[in-house]
Amino acid sequence: MENARRRLRSGTVVLGGVGLLAAALTACSSEPDKRCVDRGSHHLAKGYKVVSDKNCRTTKAAVNADWYYGGKKKGSWVDGGSFTKPRKGSGGSSGDGHGVHRGGFGGGHHSSGG
């Protein structure tokens, strides 16, 4: 009976470790979440229309396309992100396309108090 309990506990530890590893790898992806959108398609309630990635890879696209970082996709629209590519190591993202901002000594006029 003791061996069965011990095996069950070790199986839980292994499964938990795999989950943590998967979460860590997902959080540390090298490329930020980005979508190709039509800049001229902005709709106040929906955001920007998502278009084929090939429109952002060529200068001969039929639409004024650009990469849009972050945000939330709803159907073929995305909103709440930014056209500015996030810097590496910016402290993460809150889903609004902006990294975490911390103030403190020497923070200048952009300081948020920490």
Secondary structure, 3 states (H helix, E strand, C coil): CHHHHHHHHHHHHHHHHHHHHHHHHHHCCCCCCEEEEEEEEEECCCEEEECCCHHHHCCCCCCCEEEEEEEEEECCEEEEEECCCCCCCCCCCCCCCCCCCCCCCCCHHHCCCC
